[in-house]
Amino acid sequence: MSTSNLTGAEIILKALADQGVEVVFGYPGGAVLPIYDAFFQQNQIKHILVRQEGGAVHAAEGYARSTGKVGVVLVTSGPGATNAVTGLTDALMDSIPIICLTGQVPTHLIGNDAFQECDTTGITRPCTKHNYLVKDVEDLSRVMHEAFHVARSGRPGPVVIDLPKDVCMAETTYTPMEKINLSKYQPRVKGDLDKIKAAVEMIASAKKPIFYGGGGIINSGPGASQLMTEFVNLTGYPCTLTLMGLGAVPASNKQFLGMLGMHGTYEANNAMHDCDVMIAVGSRFDDRITGRLDAFAPNAKKIHIDIDPSSINKNVKVDIPIIGDIAHVLEDMIKVWKSTQVKPDAAALKQWWSQIAEWRSIDCLKYDQSGDIIKPQHAIQRLYDLTKDQDTYITTEVGQHQMWAAQYYRFEKPNRWMTSGGLGTMGYGLPSAMGVQVAHPDKLVVDISGEASFLMNMQELSTISQYNLPVKCFILNNFYMGMVRQWQELLHGKRYSESYMESLPDFVKLAETFGMVGLRVTSVDDLDDLIKEMISIDRPVIADVQVDQKENCYPMIPSGAAHNEMLLGPDDKADNPVSEEGMVLV
């Protein structure tokens, strides 16, 4: 492709190639036909034809989250763009770098309610990191390169580029990325050294410290996860991770207490409540983590490391804020720690670990797998046991199965766990797994799903079939919207309003209609055989794992309660009935 006299569509493809893009997830329509024509005339970038635009964005999220690269989406104007909104919001909440190219009606028709017109930039402004409406082809090269810079720099996020059809057809010369001035947006990556020194001093003086890591560690790159693990090991302090942070410190690390939050472990939540120094690394004090704010770590000094200044003091006031990239800040912290030769209080730390050992001895994740009916916890445990020796990538939908997966599947590496954290998007897992499989064609990719979430985006089975992506759909089928049913049981007098799935498809036959393999298991004795067969098949598989319909997700912090008021099982009763304010927090 020459760099002179290119159409706007050709410039878009040229810019994508220069940015190292290898794959685009998209769906054609009238407004983007010039771009699709340009696609037809090149072989460098692969296009994956999804079945609905929402699936395209989730697939790009899975691709981005599992690779650390920018995921790219191409959709048409009007409904194409509006279908992408949920995925864009999901990416914004979880800080996933996405470029979403949206078609638009010709510039002279914008504002005229033309066919398949909508105010894409207006609609997406609240749910993107940034967006552009390109009205002049002369701006196109700059916007393309700038968008990638914005998406991947600082706190990553989705960027929309709205492309009128006439701009895609107009001609101009292409400007390569090295000639584009990107100085307008240069987020701070190095942390303030004085604050780092103060933080190290505070960390060293702690009697009951805890590291609290989040998805920001993963987003910073594999180096940040290595440094986080190094610092945790260096200090000898306990560490907990959020849902989005799983894998940042290996689950096998003896200092790792498990996930914290509403369905976190007893030891992680109690340690967070009782700590005197909290080191928050790439985490944003989300409401699922903090529980009742006035009871959140009431005696703790808090250090918060984050690249996003707007996250600092947003939900929880902190004592030492450090703005910068996680990898850079941790590297400097380790240097200061080693150079100053600080000595933590060994006696206090020993006592702290002794207390944590008491909490651990509760064994909060134990369950009773008796009888023939499969417990969902057991299904995840066996899936983990039988796949842990492979380099496995796990995606989930949202609900009980998501929490059980977070509790019982143990991640040793970053970028192996793809889930919808902030937005809680049902239907995320299947298309996300598709994107992960495209990125890692030779790896085992499993979507741990619930039957209700699975139905949300099951049209992408057609995409999976078309490209023969050997995604394994592991459905924990309890015939209910499980988390909805759980909250109806606990908060609404067991009035199961519209949470039972009365007309589910036969998942085995469904698989067969798409040319896949369908498997079903109803007995615990047959579970291992099903998992082994699922893994061994080098084709897409839907596994219908029928589990106990009445099982609830424990442990849990009742809504509106403090971290040290956890319920460990169905026989536990809250000290106080859930208040109206607490019910609002579900």
C-alpha positions in Angstrom: 0.0 0.0 0.0 1.6 3.3 -1.1 1.6 6.2 1.3 0.3 8.7 -1.2 -3.2 9.2 -2.6 -4.8 6.8 -0.2 -8.5 6.8 0.6 -9.6 7.3 4.2 -10.4 3.6 4.4 -6.9 2.7 3.2 -5.4 5.1 5.7 -7.3 3.4 8.5 -5.9 0.0 7.5 -2.4 1.4 7.1 -2.6 3.0 10.5 -3.8 -0.2 12.1 -0.9 -2.1 10.5 1.6 0.4 11.7 0.2 0.1 15.2 0.9 -3.6 15.1 -2.7 -4.7 14.9 -3.1 -8.3 13.8 -6.8 -8.9 14.2 -10.0 -6.9 14.1 -13.4 -8.1 15.4 -16.2 -6.6 13.4 -19.5 -6.7 11.5 -20.1 -4.9 8.2 -22.9 -2.4 7.3 -23.5 0.4 4.8 -21.5 3.1 6.5 -18.3 1.0 6.8 -18.4 -0.7 3.4 -15.4 1.4 2.1 -13.4 0.0 5.0 -14.5 -3.5 4.3 -13.5 -3.0 0.7 -10.0 -2.0 1.9 -9.9 -5.1 4.1 -10.6 -7.2 1.0 -7.6 -5.8 -0.8 -5.0 -6.6 2.0 -3.8 -9.7 3.8 -1.9 -8.3 6.7 -4.7 -7.9 9.2 -7.2 -10.7 9.9 -10.9 -9.9 10.3 -13.1 -12.0 12.6 -16.8 -11.8 11.6 -18.8 -11.8 14.8 -22.6 -12.3 14.9 -23.5 -9.1 17.0 -21.5 -6.0 17.7 -21.6 -6.5 21.5 -19.8 -9.8 21.0 -17.1 -8.0 18.9 -16.2 -5.7 21.8 -16.2 -8.5 24.4 -14.0 -10.5 22.0 -11.6 -7.6 21.7 -11.6 -7.3 25.5 -10.6 -10.9 25.9 -7.9 -10.5 23.2 -6.6 -7.4 24.9 -6.7 -8.7 28.5 -4.9 -11.9 27.6 -2.2 -10.3 25.4 -1.7 -6.8 26.8 -2.3 -5.5 23.3 -5.0 -3.1 22.1 -8.2 -4.8 21.0 -9.7 -3.4 17.8 -13.4 -3.4 16.8 -15.1 -2.3 13.6 -18.9 -1.7 13.6 -21.3 0.2 11.4 -23.3 3.3 12.2 -26.5 3.5 14.2 -27.4 0.1 15.7 -23.9 -1.1 15.1 -22.5 1.6 17.4 -25.3 1.3 20.0 -24.8 -2.5 20.2 -21.2 -1.8 21.2 -22.1 0.5 24.1 -22.3 -2.3 26.8 -18.9 -3.6 25.8 -17.3 -0.2 25.7 -18.7 0.5 29.2 -17.3 -2.8 30.4 -13.9 -1.9 29.0 -14.0 1.5 30.7 -14.9 0.0 34.1 -12.1 -2.6 33.9 -9.5 -0.4 32.1 -9.2 -2.5 28.9 -7.5 -0.8 25.9 -9.9 -0.9 23.0 -10.2 1.0 19.7 -13.7 1.0 18.4 -14.1 2.2 14.8 -17.7 3.1 14.2 -19.2 4.0 10.8 -21.2 7.2 10.5 -23.4 8.7 7.8 -21.8 11.2 5.5 -20.8 14.5 7.1 -23.5 16.5 5.2 -26.2 14.2 6.7 -25.1 14.3 10.3 -27.9 15.8 12.4 -30.6 15.0 9.7 -31.8 11.8 11.2 -30.5 9.9 8.2 -30.8 6.2 7.8 -28.8 4.3 10.5 -27.7 7.6 12.1 -27.1 8.2 15.8 -25.1 10.6 17.8 -22.3 8.1 18.4 -19.9 10.5 20.1 -22.6 11.9 22.3 -23.8 8.4 23.3 -20.3 7.1 24.0 -18.8 10.1 25.7 -19.8 8.8 29.2 -18.6 5.2 28.5 -15.2 5.8 26.8 -11.9 7.1 27.8 -12.0 9.4 24.8 -13.8 9.7 21.5 -13.4 11.3 18.1 -15.7 12.4 15.2 -13.4 12.7 12.1 -14.9 15.3 9.8 -11.9 15.8 7.6 -9.8 13.1 6.0 -6.7 15.3 6.7 -7.2 14.6 10.4 -7.5 10.9 10.0 -3.9 9.7 10.3 -3.4 11.9 13.5 -6.6 10.7 15.1 -5.9 7.0 14.4 -2.4 7.1 16.0 -3.5 9.4 18.8 -6.4 7.1 19.7 -4.0 4.2 20.2 -1.8 6.3 22.3 -4.7 7.3 24.5 -6.2 3.8 24.7 -2.9 2.2 25.9 -1.3 5.0 28.0 -2.0 5.8 31.6 -5.0 4.0 32.8 -6.0 2.0 29.7 -9.5 2.3 28.3 -11.7 2.3 25.2 -11.5 5.0 22.5 -14.2 5.5 19.8 -13.4 6.9 16.4 -16.5 7.9 14.5 -15.9 7.7 10.8 -18.4 9.4 8.3 -18.6 7.5 5.0 -17.5 10.4 2.9 -14.3 10.7 5.0 -13.5 7.0 4.4 -13.9 7.6 0.6 -11.9 10.9 0.4 -8.2 10.8 -0.6 -5.1 12.3 1.0 -1.6 11.3 2.0 -0.9 9.1 5.0 1.1 10.4 7.9 3.1 7.7 9.7 2.9 7.5 13.5 6.5 8.7 14.1 5.5 12.0 12.6 2.5 12.5 14.8 2.9 14.7 17.9 1.5 12.8 20.9 2.7 15.2 23.6 -0.8 16.4 24.5 -1.4 13.3 26.6 1.6 12.1 28.6 0.4 10.5 31.9 2.8 10.4 34.7 4.6 7.1 35.1 7.2 7.8 37.7 6.0 8.2 41.3 7.1 11.0 43.6 10.3 9.8 45.3 9.6 11.5 48.6 6.2 9.9 48.8 7.7 6.5 47.9 10.3 6.9 50.7 7.5 7.9 53.2 5.5 4.9 52.1 8.4 2.5 52.6 8.9 3.9 56.0 5.2 3.4 56.9 5.2 -0.1 55.4 8.3 -1.1 57.4 6.8 0.3 60.7 3.6 -1.7 60.3 2.5 -4.2 62.9 -0.4 -5.7 60.9 0.3 -4.9 57.2 -1.5 -6.2 54.1 -1.0 -5.7 50.4 -4.2 -5.2 48.5 -3.6 -5.6 44.7 -6.0 -5.0 41.8 -6.4 -5.1 38.1 -4.0 -2.2 37.7 -1.1 -4.5 38.3 -2.2 -6.7 35.4 -2.7 -3.7 33.1 0.8 -2.4 33.9 2.2 -5.5 32.2 3.8 -8.8 33.3 6.8 -6.9 34.8 4.5 -5.3 37.4 3.2 -8.7 38.5 6.8 -9.9 38.9 7.7 -6.8 41.0 4.6 -7.1 43.1 5.4 -10.7 43.9 9.0 -9.7 44.6 8.0 -6.9 47.0 5.5 -9.2 48.8 8.2 -11.8 49.3 10.8 -9.2 50.3 8.6 -7.8 53.1 7.1 -11.1 54.2 3.7 -9.5 54.4 0.3 -11.0 53.6 -1.3 -10.2 50.2 -4.8 -10.2 48.9 -6.1 -9.5 45.4 -9.3 -8.3 43.9 -11.4 -10.2 41.3 -9.6 -8.3 38.5 -6.2 -8.7 40.2 -6.1 -12.6 40.3 -2.9 -13.9 38.9 -0.8 -10.8 39.8 0.7 -12.8 42.7 0.8 -16.6 42.2 -2.1 -18.4 44.0 0.5 -20.9 45.4 2.4 -18.1 47.1 2.2 -18.9 50.8 1.6 -15.1 51.6 -1.4 -15.0 49.4 -4.7 -15.0 51.4 -7.0 -15.4 48.4 -9.5 -12.9 46.9 -11.1 -10.3 49.1 -14.5 -8.7 48.9 -18.1 -9.7 49.1 -17.3 -13.4 48.3 -13.7 -13.2 49.3 -12.0 -15.5 51.8 -12.5 -15.2 55.6 -8.8 -14.6 56.2 -8.4 -12.0 53.5 -11.4 -10.0 54.6 -10.6 -10.2 58.3 -7.0 -9.2 57.6 -8.2 -6.2 55.7 -10.5 -5.2 58.5 -7.8 -5.5 61.3 -4.7 -4.2 59.4 -2.9 -1.1 60.5 -1.1 -0.4 57.2 -2.8 -1.2 53.8 -0.8 -1.0 50.6 -3.3 -0.6 47.8 -1.6 -1.3 44.5 -3.6 -0.7 41.3 -6.9 -1.1 43.0 -9.7 1.4 43.2 -11.6 0.6 46.5 -14.7 -0.6 44.7 -17.9 -1.1 46.7 -17.7 -4.9 46.3 -14.4 -4.7 48.1 -15.0 -2.1 50.8 -18.4 -3.2 52.0 -19.7 -0.6 54.5 -17.4 2.3 54.0 -17.5 3.6 57.6 -16.4 0.1 58.8 -13.7 -0.4 56.2 -10.3 -1.0 57.7 -11.1 1.5 60.5 -7.6 1.5 62.1 -5.5 1.4 59.0 -3.1 3.9 57.5 -3.6 3.6 53.7 -1.1 3.9 50.9 -2.6 4.0 47.4 -0.5 3.5 44.2 -2.4 4.2 41.0 -1.7 5.7 37.6 -5.2 7.4 37.6 -5.2 10.5 39.7 -9.1 10.5 39.7 -9.1 7.2 41.6 -7.1 8.6 44.5 -9.4 9.6 47.4 -12.4 8.9 45.3 -14.1 6.3 47.5 -11.7 6.0 50.5 -9.4 8.7 51.9 -5.8 7.6 51.9 -2.7 8.8 53.8 0.0 8.5 51.1 -1.2 8.7 47.5 1.4 7.8 44.9 0.5 8.6 41.3 2.4 6.6 38.7 2.7 3.3 36.7 2.6 0.3 39.0 5.8 -1.2 37.6 7.8 2.0 37.9 6.6 2.7 41.4 7.2 -0.8 42.7 10.6 -0.9 41.2 11.5 2.4 43.0 9.9 1.1 46.2 12.0 -2.1 46.1 15.2 0.0 45.5 14.4 2.2 48.5 13.5 -0.8 50.7 16.8 -2.5 49.9 19.0 0.6 50.0 17.6 1.8 53.4 17.9 -1.7 54.8 14.6 -1.3 56.7 13.7 -4.0 59.3 10.1 -4.8 59.9 9.0 -5.6 63.4 9.6 -9.3 63.3 7.8 -10.1 66.6 4.7 -8.1 65.5 4.7 -9.8 62.1 5.0 -13.2 63.7 2.0 -12.4 65.9 0.1 -11.1 62.8 0.7 -14.3 60.8 -0.4 -16.3 63.8 -3.7 -14.5 63.8 -4.0 -15.0 60.0 -3.3 -18.8 60.6 -6.3 -18.9 63.0 -8.5 -17.3 60.3 -7.2 -19.7 57.7 -7.9 -22.7 59.9 -11.6 -22.0 59.5 -11.2 -23.3 55.9 -13.9 -21.0 54.6 -14.0 -22.6 51.1 -14.8 -26.1 52.3 -17.9 -27.7 51.0 -19.6 -31.0 51.3 -19.6 -33.1 48.1 -21.8 -35.9 49.3 -24.3 -37.7 47.3 -24.7 -37.9 43.6 -25.6 -34.3 42.8 -22.6 -32.2 41.6 -21.7 -29.3 43.8 -20.7 -26.3 41.7 -17.6 -25.8 43.8 -16.6 -29.4 43.2 -17.0 -28.9 39.4 -14.6 -25.9 39.4 -12.2 -27.7 41.7 -12.0 -30.7 39.4 -11.7 -28.5 36.4 -8.7 -26.8 38.0 -7.1 -30.1 39.1 -7.4 -31.5 35.6 -6.2 -28.4 33.7 -3.6 -26.8 36.1 -0.7 -28.4 34.3 -1.6 -26.7 31.0 -1.2 -23.0 30.2 -5.0 -22.5 30.6 -6.9 -19.3 30.0 -10.2 -18.9 31.8 -13.1 -16.5 31.0 -16.3 -16.3 32.9 -19.7 -14.8 32.6 -21.2 -13.0 35.7 -23.0 -14.6 38.7 -22.4 -17.4 41.1 -20.3 -19.4 38.7 -18.0 -16.3 38.4 -17.4 -16.2 42.1 -16.9 -19.9 42.4 -14.4 -19.8 39.6 -12.5 -16.9 41.4 -12.6 -18.9 44.6 -11.6 -22.4 43.4 -9.6 -21.9 40.2 -6.0 -20.8 41.2 -4.1 -18.5 38.9 -0.3 -18.6 38.9 0.2 -16.1 36.1 -1.3 -12.8 35.1 -3.4 -12.4 31.9 -4.9 -15.9 32.4 -8.2 -14.7 33.9 -10.8 -12.7 31.9 -13.9 -11.6 33.7 -16.3 -8.6 33.9 -15.5 -7.0 37.2 -16.8 -3.4 37.3 -19.8 -3.6 35.1 -20.7 -7.2 35.8 -21.8 -8.0 32.3 -23.7 -11.2 31.7 -22.8 -12.6 28.3 -19.1 -11.5 28.6 -17.5 -14.9 28.8 -18.3 -16.6 25.6 -17.2 -13.8 23.2 -14.3 -13.0 25.5 -13.1 -16.7 25.2 -13.4 -16.3 21.5 -11.1 -13.4 21.5 -8.6 -15.2 23.8 -8.6 -18.2 21.5 -7.9 -16.0 18.5 -4.9 -14.6 20.4 -3.7 -18.0 21.6 -4.8 -20.6 19.1 -2.8 -23.4 20.6 -3.8 -22.9 24.2 -6.7 -24.3 26.3 -9.4 -21.7 26.7 -12.4 -22.4 28.9 -15.4 -20.2 29.4 -16.8 -21.1 32.9 -20.4 -20.1 32.4 -23.9 -20.2 33.9 -26.8 -21.3 31.7 -28.5 -17.9 32.0 -25.4 -15.9 31.1 -24.6 -18.3 28.2 -27.9 -17.4 26.5 -27.0 -13.7 26.4 -24.5 -14.0 23.6 -24.8 -17.5 22.4 -25.0 -16.3 18.8 -21.2 -16.2 18.9 -21.2 -19.9 18.8 -21.6 -19.4 15.0 -18.4 -17.3 15.0 -16.6 -19.9 17.0 -17.8 -22.6 14.6 -16.8 -20.6 11.5 -13.3 -20.1 12.6 -13.0 -23.5 14.3 -11.9 -22.0 17.6 -11.6 -24.9 20.1 -13.2 -22.9 23.0 -14.5 -25.1 25.8 -17.9 -23.9 27.3 -18.1 -25.3 30.8 -21.7 -24.5 31.8 -22.6 -24.8 35.5 -26.3 -25.3 34.9 -28.5 -24.9 37.9 -31.6 -23.8 35.9 -31.7 -20.5 37.7 -30.2 -17.0 37.4 -28.2 -18.2 40.4 -27.0 -15.0 42.0 -30.5 -13.4 41.5 -32.0 -16.5 43.2 -29.5 -16.3 46.0 -30.4 -12.7 46.8 -34.1 -13.4 46.5 -33.6 -16.2 49.0 -31.6 -14.2 51.5 -33.3 -10.8 51.2 -36.7 -11.3 49.7 -38.3 -14.1 51.6 -37.5 -16.8 49.0 -39.8 -15.2 46.5 -38.1 -16.3 43.3 -39.5 -13.8 41.0 -38.6 -14.5 37.4 -35.3 -16.1 38.2 -36.1 -19.7 37.1 -35.1 -20.6 33.5 -38.1 -22.6 32.3 -37.3 -23.3 28.7 -33.6 -23.9 28.4 -32.3 -25.4 25.1 -30.8 -28.9 25.1 -27.2 -27.7 25.2 -25.9 -31.0 23.6 -28.2 -30.7 20.6 -27.4 -26.9 20.4 -23.7 -27.8 20.1 -24.4 -30.3 17.4 -26.4 -27.7 15.4 -23.3 -25.6 15.3 -21.0 -28.5 14.3 -19.6 -28.7 17.8 -19.3 -31.4 20.4 -22.0 -31.4 23.1 -21.4 -33.2 26.5 -23.6 -33.5 29.5 -23.0 -34.7 33.1 -25.6 -35.1 35.9 -23.7 -37.4 38.3 -20.6 -36.6 40.3 -19.1 -40.0 39.4 -19.0 -39.0 35.7 -17.6 -35.5 36.2 -13.9 -36.2 35.7 -14.5 -38.2 32.6 -16.5 -35.4 31.1 -13.7 -32.8 31.9 -11.0 -35.1 30.4 -13.0 -35.7 27.3 -13.7 -32.0 26.9 -10.0 -31.2 27.2 -9.0 -33.9 24.8 -11.3 -32.8 21.9 -9.6 -30.4 19.5 -12.8 -28.7 18.6 -15.3 -26.3 20.3 -17.2 -28.1 23.1 -20.3 -27.2 25.1 -20.3 -29.1 28.4 -23.6 -29.0 30.3 -22.7 -29.6 33.9 -25.9 -29.9 35.9 -25.3 -28.9 39.4 -27.1 -28.5 42.7 -29.9 -25.9 42.2 -30.0 -24.8 45.8 -26.3 -24.1 46.4 -25.4 -20.6 47.4 -22.1 -18.8 47.1 -20.2 -18.6 50.4 -18.5 -17.1 52.2 -20.1 -13.7 51.8 -20.3 -10.4 53.4 -24.0 -9.5 53.9 -24.9 -6.2 52.2 -24.2 -3.3 54.4 -22.0 -5.3 56.7 -18.3 -4.9 57.7 -15.5 -7.3 56.5 -15.4 -9.0 59.9 -19.1 -9.9 59.7 -18.9 -12.6 57.1 -21.3 -15.5 56.7 -19.5 -18.8 56.2 -22.4 -20.9 55.1 -26.2 -21.3 55.1 -26.3 -22.1 58.8 -24.6 -18.8 59.6 -26.9 -15.9 60.5 -26.0 -12.2 60.3 -25.6 -10.5 63.7 -28.0 -7.8 62.4 -30.7 -8.1 59.8 -29.8 -6.6 56.5 -31.0 -3.0 56.6 -32.8 -1.2 53.8 -29.6 0.6 53.1 -27.8 -2.7 52.9 -30.4 -4.1 50.4 -29.7 -1.1 48.2 -26.1 -2.2 48.0 -26.8 -5.6 46.4 
